[in-house]
Amino acid sequence: MQHLAQFFRLVREHAGLTGRVLVIGLLAIFLPAGTLYAAGQQTAPQKPGILVQVTPSSRNVDQGHATSYSASVSSTGGFAGMVSLAVAGLPAGAAPSFSPSTVKLTAGGTAQLSMSISTASSTAAGDYDLTLTGQSGAVQSVAVKTQLRVKAPLRVFGLSGDVSGLLAPGTSRPLDLGFNNPDKGIDVGNVTVSITGVIRSAKAIAANLPCTSQDYAVVQYSGRYPVAVPSGGSSLSQLGVPSAQWPRIAMLDTPRLQDGCKGAVLQLAYSGSGQGN
């Protein structure tokens, strides 16, 4: 029995030694694997590069005029050198200029530029997507986007009109609008007529008979827009607009005494917007 007990003790001691050897062996295997994993997590050094930013994201400009943007150029990955900008996507007749034309970047530095876009009177109106890039030899930035909106400029023109015939309570008269366009052909829109005043006759004033703009109403132009108006003088009738679509001036038939409106003169104001066509 004593020999048997010694045998089991030796077996236990041998098993414990084996267990320790296995644990040490596992540590010897796992530690190098952990070291390799940490090494794999290290990122590669960043390549030298250029970062370009531009503001605002959109500009409006009238045909024949210019507008400007602000741009910043930054060094990334330790880049250093001279950088120039280029823009693509401009419409015909538009040209860019940069101030300064080039910038010198130090590693980690940033420089500011101004980009001006000039347009011609012939530049087509519309929205244009522009892309801006920075370049220094073989190093080129990622393109950044901005937008240019070219608009036809507002044109100066004259509007007039005259009510044909007399007004009586409950009646209306058409108003043949006249256009005086000193420029080339324009597209006219948003035409409105308003009554700004009523001049009573001397007799009505002497008798203290009232008449105000509240005795009248304006029915606005109901034709199609834009109205294509040629250079020089023209009118709705000359442009072939049906009289049913002309503005109308109406005298209201109200319960109050309107004798003060006899012989009165209405003062009218006209407005509208015009763009080159």
C-alpha positions in Angstrom: 0.0 0.0 0.0 2.9 2.4 0.8 4.4 1.8 -2.7 1.0 2.5 -4.2 0.6 5.8 -2.4 4.1 6.9 -3.5 3.1 6.1 -7.0 0.0 8.3 -6.9 2.0 11.1 -5.3 4.6 11.0 -8.1 1.8 11.0 -10.7 0.2 14.1 -9.1 3.6 15.9 -8.9 4.3 14.9 -12.5 0.8 16.2 -13.6 1.4 19.5 -11.9 4.8 20.0 -13.5 3.2 19.2 -16.9 0.5 21.7 -16.3 3.1 24.4 -15.5 5.0 23.5 -18.6 1.9 23.9 -20.7 1.0 27.3 -19.2 4.5 28.6 -19.8 4.5 27.2 -23.3 1.1 29.0 -24.0 2.5 32.3 -22.7 5.5 31.9 -24.9 3.2 31.4 -27.9 0.6 34.2 -27.1 3.0 37.0 -26.2 4.7 37.2 -29.6 1.2 37.0 -31.3 0.1 40.1 -29.2 3.2 41.9 -30.2 2.6 41.2 -33.9 -1.1 42.4 -33.6 0.0 45.7 -32.1 2.6 46.2 -34.8 -0.1 45.5 -37.4 -2.2 48.4 -36.0 0.4 51.1 -36.7 -0.6 53.3 -39.7 1.6 54.1 -42.6 3.1 57.6 -42.7 0.8 60.2 -44.5 2.0 61.1 -48.0 2.7 64.8 -48.6 -0.4 66.5 -50.0 -2.5 69.7 -50.6 -5.9 70.5 -49.1 -8.1 73.1 -50.9 -11.2 74.8 -49.5 -13.4 77.4 -51.1 -16.2 79.7 -49.9 -19.0 80.5 -50.4 -20.7 77.4 -52.0 -22.4 79.6 -54.6 -22.2 83.1 -56.1 -24.6 85.1 -58.3 -23.3 87.4 -61.0 -25.0 89.5 -63.7 -23.9 89.0 -67.3 -20.9 91.3 -68.0 -19.9 91.6 -64.4 -17.5 89.8 -62.0 -17.7 88.0 -58.6 -15.1 86.5 -56.2 -14.6 83.6 -53.9 -12.2 83.0 -51.0 -9.9 79.9 -51.1 -7.5 78.4 -48.5 -4.7 76.0 -49.4 -3.2 73.8 -46.6 -0.2 71.5 -46.3 -0.9 67.9 -45.3 1.6 65.1 -44.6 4.5 67.5 -44.3 4.2 69.0 -47.8 6.1 72.1 -48.5 6.4 74.0 -51.8 4.8 76.4 -54.3 1.1 75.8 -55.1 -1.1 77.2 -57.9 -4.9 76.9 -58.3 -6.9 75.9 -61.4 -10.7 76.0 -61.9 -12.8 74.0 -64.4 -16.4 74.2 -65.5 -16.6 77.9 -66.4 -19.1 78.9 -69.1 -18.0 80.5 -72.4 -17.0 84.1 -72.0 -16.0 83.6 -68.3 -12.4 83.9 -67.1 -10.7 83.3 -63.7 -7.9 85.1 -62.0 -6.2 84.4 -58.7 -4.6 86.8 -56.2 -1.9 85.9 -55.5 -1.3 83.7 -58.5 0.7 81.2 -56.4 1.4 80.6 -52.7 4.3 79.1 -50.8 3.4 76.5 -48.2 5.6 75.4 -45.4 5.0 72.0 -43.7 1.7 72.2 -41.8 1.0 75.7 -43.1 -2.0 77.4 -44.7 -2.3 80.2 -47.2 -5.3 82.3 -48.4 -6.2 83.3 -52.0 -8.9 85.2 -53.8 -10.5 83.8 -57.0 -12.3 86.3 -59.2 -14.6 85.2 -62.1 -15.4 87.7 -64.8 -18.2 87.2 -67.3 -19.0 88.6 -70.7 -22.3 90.2 -71.7 -22.6 87.1 -74.0 -22.1 84.6 -71.2 -25.2 82.4 -71.2 -27.4 82.7 -68.1 -27.6 79.6 -66.0 -26.1 77.6 -63.1 -22.6 76.2 -63.5 -20.8 73.7 -61.2 -17.1 74.7 -60.8 -14.3 72.5 -59.5 -11.2 73.9 -57.9 -7.8 72.1 -57.5 -4.4 73.0 -56.2 -1.2 71.6 -57.8 2.5 71.6 -57.2 4.4 69.5 -59.7 3.1 65.9 -59.4 1.2 66.7 -56.2 -2.5 67.6 -56.8 -5.3 68.2 -54.3 -8.7 66.6 -54.4 -11.1 68.8 -56.4 -13.6 70.9 -54.4 -16.8 72.2 -55.8 -18.6 75.5 -55.8 -21.3 77.0 -58.0 -21.6 80.1 -60.3 -25.1 81.4 -61.2 -25.0 83.8 -64.1 -28.1 86.0 -64.4 -29.4 88.3 -67.0 -29.1 91.9 -65.5 -32.3 93.9 -64.9 -33.0 96.4 -67.6 -34.3 100.0 -67.2 -37.4 100.8 -69.2 -40.4 103.0 -69.0 -44.1 102.1 -68.5 -47.1 104.3 -69.2 -50.8 104.0 -69.9 -54.0 105.9 -70.5 -57.6 105.0 -69.8 -59.7 105.6 -72.9 -63.1 107.1 -72.2 -64.8 108.2 -69.0 -65.6 106.1 -66.0 -69.0 105.9 -64.3 -70.1 103.9 -61.3 -70.2 100.2 -62.2 -68.1 100.5 -65.3 -64.4 99.7 -66.2 -62.0 100.7 -69.0 -59.0 98.8 -70.4 -55.6 100.3 -70.1 -53.2 99.9 -73.0 -49.8 99.8 -71.4 -47.0 101.5 -73.3 -43.3 100.5 -73.1 -40.3 102.8 -73.7 -37.2 100.5 -74.0 -33.9 102.4 -74.6 -32.0 99.1 -74.7 -32.1 96.0 -76.8 -35.0 93.6 -76.6 -36.1 92.7 -73.0 -38.4 90.3 -71.3 -40.8 92.1 -69.0 -42.6 90.5 -66.1 -44.5 91.4 -62.9 -46.4 94.3 -64.4 -48.6 96.1 -61.9 -50.8 99.2 -61.9 -51.9 101.1 -58.8 -53.9 104.2 -58.1 -51.8 106.6 -56.1 -54.2 109.6 -55.9 -57.4 111.2 -57.1 -57.5 114.9 -58.2 -61.0 116.3 -57.8 -62.4 119.0 -59.9 -62.6 122.6 -58.6 -66.4 122.3 -58.4 -66.2 119.2 -56.3 -63.6 120.7 -54.0 -65.8 123.9 -53.6 -68.8 121.8 -52.7 -66.7 119.6 -50.4 -67.8 116.4 -52.3 -65.5 113.5 -51.6 -63.8 111.1 -54.0 -60.9 108.8 -53.1 -59.0 105.8 -54.5 -61.5 103.6 -52.6 -64.1 104.5 -55.2 -62.0 102.7 -57.8 -60.4 99.3 -58.3 -57.6 97.9 -60.6 -57.8 94.6 -62.4 -54.2 93.6 -63.2 -52.7 92.4 -66.4 -53.7 88.7 -67.0 -51.7 87.8 -70.1 -48.7 85.6 -70.5 -45.2 86.3 -69.1 -42.7 87.3 -70.0 -43.8 90.1 -72.4 -41.2 90.3 -75.2 -40.6 94.0 -75.6 -38.5 95.2 -78.5 -36.1 98.2 -78.5 -37.9 101.6 -78.7 -41.6 102.4 -78.1 -44.4 99.8 -78.2 -47.6 98.9 -76.4 -49.7 95.9 -75.5 -51.9 96.4 -78.5 -48.9 96.7 -80.9 -47.5 93.5 -79.4 -50.7 91.6 -80.2 -51.9 91.2 -76.6 -55.7 90.8 -76.6 -57.5 93.7 -74.9 -59.3 91.3 -72.5 -55.9 90.6 -70.9 -54.9 94.3 -70.4 -55.2 95.9 -67.0 -58.5 97.6 -66.3 -59.5 100.5 -64.2 -63.0 100.2 -62.6 -65.2 102.7 -60.8 -67.1 101.0 -58.0 -70.8 101.5 -57.6 -71.1 102.3 -53.8 -74.0 103.4 -51.6 -72.3 106.6 -50.7 -72.5 109.8 -52.7 -70.0 109.8 -55.6 -70.7 113.1 -57.2 -67.2 114.3 -56.1 -65.7 111.8 -58.7 -67.3 113.7 -61.6 -64.4 115.2 -63.6 -61.8 113.7 -61.3 -58.4 112.7 -62.6 -56.8 109.5 -61.5 -53.0 109.3 -60.8 -51.6 105.9 -61.7 -48.3 104.2 -61.0 -46.7 101.4 -63.0 -44.1 98.9 -62.1 -42.5 95.9 -63.7 -39.2 94.0 -64.1 -37.2 93.5 -67.3 -34.3 91.3 -68.2 -32.3 91.0 -71.4 -33.6 88.3 -73.8 
